[in-house]
Amino acid sequence: WKSNMHWVEPYDDSTNQNFLKVLGRGGFDDIMDSMGKKFDLDGIYIFSISLIGVSSAYGKSYLHHDFINTGGKGFNVIIPLISVENSPPELFVQDETTDYETLYAIKYNDETAVVTADSFYHKTSPVDYDITKGEMRISATIYFGDINEDNVDEFVGDSTPIEPEDTHETLLEKSGSHWSPQGNRLPR
């Protein structure tokens, strides 16, 4: 990855439930409700929550996508929490409608999240913050999807979450448990 990026995730289900309660009390249901309606989703299950910190990223960091072949039903919400003053743009994205060669820079904003979806190629931009001054960028990431028989294997194959470790069967059982048009919501 050519960076010192670190992920911090819930270690067990109890900790994961506490993170979900924080999201519920913080109004993340409204975001899921808007996205569920906008993208005509049948339900949402949050399968990974993490904090990501980085102070150095060099050269050609790893251009990647978080999801592919989910039928447009996999999402990652990146919420900037701590930014470095006068930092260059923090994220590079690739536009599939052009030549796949052009990268566009995104500057994080304290009041705006970035949402990625299927085949959305992105990478952290080169940075070299002064760690001796405590300079570090920290973001929260929330991975979720509308999981069904057609795409469940794409979610099972995702290596992002550590806990809970889901299988084909458990993902289908949990599908829609954090949001649904019928009224499922996050715990409080």
C-alpha positions as CSV (number, residue, x, y, z in Angstrom):
1,W,0.0,0.0,0.0
2,K,3.1,2.3,0.3
3,S,1.7,4.0,3.4
4,N,1.6,3.7,7.1
5,M,-2.2,3.5,7.1
6,H,-3.7,1.6,10.1
7,W,-7.2,0.2,10.6
8,V,-8.8,-0.1,14.0
9,E,-11.9,-2.3,14.0
10,P,-14.1,-3.8,16.7
11,Y,-12.5,-7.0,18.0
12,D,-15.6,-8.8,19.0
13,D,-19.4,-8.7,18.5
14,S,-20.0,-6.8,21.8
15,T,-17.7,-4.0,20.6
16,N,-19.2,-4.0,17.2
17,Q,-22.7,-3.6,18.7
18,N,-21.4,-0.6,20.7
19,F,-20.2,1.0,17.5
20,L,-23.6,0.4,15.9
21,K,-25.3,2.0,18.8
22,V,-23.1,5.1,18.4
23,L,-24.1,5.2,14.7
24,G,-27.8,4.8,15.6
25,R,-27.7,7.6,18.2
26,G,-25.7,9.8,15.8
27,G,-28.4,9.7,13.1
28,F,-26.7,7.3,10.6
29,D,-30.2,5.8,10.1
30,D,-31.1,9.0,8.1
31,I,-28.1,8.4,5.8
32,M,-29.1,4.8,5.2
33,D,-32.7,5.8,4.7
34,S,-31.7,8.3,2.1
35,M,-29.4,5.9,0.3
36,G,-31.9,3.0,0.6
37,K,-34.6,5.1,-1.1
38,K,-32.2,6.7,-3.7
39,F,-30.8,3.4,-4.8
40,D,-34.0,1.3,-4.4
41,L,-32.4,-1.0,-1.8
42,D,-34.3,-3.8,-0.2
43,G,-32.3,-3.6,3.1
44,I,-28.9,-2.6,4.5
45,Y,-26.5,-4.6,6.7
46,I,-23.4,-2.8,8.1
47,F,-20.7,-5.4,8.0
48,S,-17.6,-3.4,8.9
49,I,-16.9,-0.3,10.9
50,S,-13.4,1.0,11.3
51,L,-11.2,4.0,12.1
52,I,-8.3,4.6,9.6
53,G,-5.3,6.7,10.4
54,V,-2.4,7.7,8.1
55,S,0.5,10.1,8.3
56,S,2.6,9.0,5.3
57,A,1.7,7.7,1.9
58,Y,4.3,7.6,-0.8
59,G,4.3,7.7,-4.6
60,K,1.9,5.4,-6.3
61,S,-0.2,4.2,-3.4
62,Y,-2.6,1.3,-4.1
63,L,-5.4,2.1,-6.5
64,H,-8.3,-0.2,-5.6
65,H,-12.0,-0.7,-5.3
66,D,-13.9,-1.8,-2.2
67,F,-16.6,-3.6,-4.1
68,I,-17.2,-5.2,-7.5
69,N,-20.1,-7.1,-9.0
70,T,-22.6,-6.4,-6.2
71,G,-25.1,-5.0,-8.6
72,G,-24.5,-1.5,-7.3
73,K,-25.5,-2.6,-3.7
74,G,-22.2,-2.3,-1.9
75,F,-21.1,1.0,-0.3
76,N,-18.3,2.5,1.9
77,V,-18.9,5.8,3.6
78,I,-15.7,7.6,4.6
79,I,-16.2,10.2,7.3
80,P,-13.3,12.6,7.9
81,L,-12.8,13.0,11.7
82,I,-9.3,14.6,12.0
83,S,-7.6,16.5,9.2
84,V,-4.3,18.1,8.9
85,E,-4.4,21.9,8.3
86,N,-3.3,22.9,4.8
87,S,-3.1,19.3,3.7
88,P,-3.2,18.5,0.0
89,P,-6.3,16.6,-1.1
90,E,-6.6,13.3,0.8
91,L,-8.1,11.0,-1.8
92,F,-7.7,10.3,-5.5
93,V,-10.5,8.8,-7.5
94,Q,-10.7,7.4,-11.1
95,D,-13.5,8.2,-13.4
96,E,-14.8,5.3,-15.4
97,T,-16.5,7.6,-17.9
98,T,-13.2,8.9,-19.2
99,D,-10.0,7.1,-20.0
100,Y,-9.3,5.3,-16.7
101,E,-6.0,7.1,-16.6
102,T,-7.1,10.4,-15.1
103,L,-7.2,10.7,-11.3
104,Y,-9.3,13.4,-9.6
105,A,-8.3,14.8,-6.2
106,I,-10.9,15.0,-3.4
107,K,-10.2,17.3,-0.5
108,Y,-11.9,16.1,2.7
109,N,-14.4,18.5,4.3
110,D,-15.4,18.2,8.0
111,E,-19.0,18.3,7.1
112,T,-19.1,16.0,4.1
113,A,-18.6,12.3,3.8
114,V,-17.3,10.5,0.7
115,V,-19.3,7.5,-0.5
116,T,-17.8,4.8,-2.7
117,A,-19.6,2.0,-4.5
118,D,-19.1,-0.8,-7.1
119,S,-15.9,-0.5,-9.2
120,F,-15.1,2.9,-7.7
121,Y,-11.4,3.0,-7.9
122,H,-9.6,5.2,-5.3
123,K,-6.4,5.6,-3.3
124,T,-5.0,7.7,-0.6
125,S,-3.0,10.7,-2.0
126,P,0.7,11.1,-1.3
127,V,1.2,12.8,2.1
128,D,4.0,13.2,4.5
129,Y,2.6,14.8,7.6
130,D,4.9,15.8,10.5
131,I,4.2,13.1,13.1
132,T,6.4,14.8,15.6
133,K,3.8,17.6,15.6
134,G,1.0,15.1,15.9
135,E,-0.1,15.5,12.3
136,M,-2.3,12.6,11.2
137,R,-5.5,12.1,9.2
138,I,-8.2,10.0,10.8
139,S,-11.4,8.9,9.2
140,A,-14.2,6.5,10.1
141,T,-15.3,4.0,7.4
142,I,-18.6,2.3,7.4
143,Y,-19.0,-0.6,4.9
144,F,-22.6,-1.8,4.2
145,G,-24.6,-3.4,1.5
146,D,-28.0,-4.7,0.3
147,I,-27.0,-8.3,0.4
148,N,-29.0,-10.9,-1.6
149,E,-28.5,-14.3,-3.3
150,D,-27.1,-12.6,-6.4
151,N,-24.3,-10.8,-4.7
152,V,-23.7,-12.4,-1.3
153,D,-20.5,-14.2,-2.5
154,E,-19.0,-10.8,-3.4
155,F,-19.5,-9.6,0.2
156,V,-18.2,-12.9,1.7
157,G,-15.1,-12.5,-0.4
158,D,-14.4,-9.0,1.0
159,S,-11.4,-9.1,3.3
160,T,-12.1,-5.8,5.1
161,P,-14.0,-6.9,8.2
162,I,-12.3,-8.8,11.0
163,E,-15.3,-9.1,13.3
164,P,-18.0,-10.2,12.8
165,E,-16.6,-12.8,10.4
166,D,-19.6,-13.6,8.2
167,T,-20.4,-16.6,5.9
168,H,-22.7,-16.9,3.0
169,E,-25.5,-18.0,5.3
170,T,-25.0,-15.5,8.1
171,L,-24.8,-12.6,5.7
172,L,-28.1,-13.6,4.1
173,E,-29.6,-13.9,7.6
174,K,-28.4,-10.5,8.6
175,S,-29.4,-8.8,5.3
176,G,-31.6,-5.7,5.9
177,S,-31.1,-5.9,9.7
178,H,-29.7,-2.4,10.1
179,W,-32.2,-0.6,7.7
180,S,-35.2,-1.7,5.7
181,P,-38.2,0.0,4.1
182,Q,-40.3,-2.0,6.6
183,G,-38.7,-0.1,9.5
184,N,-35.5,-1.9,10.6
185,R,-33.1,0.6,12.2
186,L,-29.8,0.6,14.0
187,P,-29.7,-0.2,17.8
188,R,-29.7,2.7,20.2
